[in-house]
Amino acid sequence: MTPITAHHRSLFVLLGMSVLLGVGTPAIANATPKNTAIATQNLQHEEQAIENLIVLNELHKAQNQHEPETKSQKNLAQTVNQSAPHQSNATAIGHDKLILDDSVIDEAHVLTASQKAHLQTQLRRIYDDGLAQMAVVIVPTTDGMDIFDYAINVANRWQLGQKDTDEGILMVVAINDRKLRIVTGYGVEGVLPDAILNRIIREQITPAFKTGEYAQGLSAGIAKIDERLRADPQTLARADAQQINTDEDISVVPFFIFAIFFGTVLSGVLGRFLGASVSTGGFVLLTTLLGVGLLTAIGAGILLWVLLILGVFSNGSRRGSTYGGGGFGGGGFGGGGGGFGSGGFGGGGGSFGGGGAGGSW
């Protein structure tokens, strides 16, 4: 049975008034002048009432037509609000005012206690396994300061990593600026070159940041960095060589592979630094002349130079060339102090040279 709506009730009222008018009309014809005047006046009142009912009925229909649009607009607004990145209401804090006593510093207050604990566990595992000393700093804004300058100042002040191995990694996120920066110590620049960090930021971190899922993006980025730190350097280098710049121009790969072997031989004759520099310069010049994009050639050239300097394709090269001797030992960092401890999370004297990458969302 169809329910009676307000629209139906309005139609019933109109029908009822029409019946009354039909019944009353013959009586008016047979009435006296006095009665006729009264009947005429009543008829006018009835006509006015009908007009009012018609107006009310039209208003009611218009309201019903507008109501779904209003609900749709509200739903759309809620969807936009839910998908938009969250902002921080916290006060800006200068790089020299940060208290550097934890592996995860959240001055923007965007992480829950459980999310922060999860990130700390990931970072602690990297440290305990002797891979690197990594920390994350989240601030509401750098307050107009370039995020690279902000991050490198924090890194140099904190001195993450060990003095002899420089295995420090710092990730700085400015929530309201929608920018982040990863800076690396000298000791991990070979495993985490700028191009690779750019890819990690672009593919693992910023997609989650765009929807306000900061903990998810940070966790994914840390996991990818952890994966690369654990990989065998030679396997990693070959994989990077195969993947280098495939999004832009696959034709650079054969030249890159040839340059690696040519540069390895040349480094044995001229010395590692000079051999790597000559090979890289020749590679960039040749690929550019052959039509490869300049940015592609330079990016591949930087990776080539780093690989040749590290000597990952030289005979007898081992993981120790990157993570060597006095750097790590016994399931953690050897010597130098710092790291996780009862007194907080401190650096061990590591140095940073400006390597790393940045991004925005």
Summary of the structure (lengths in Angstrom):
residues: 361
radius of gyration: 36.5
end to end distance: 54.5
largest distance: 131.9
contacts: 1139
relative contact order: 0.12
helix: 57%
strand: 13%
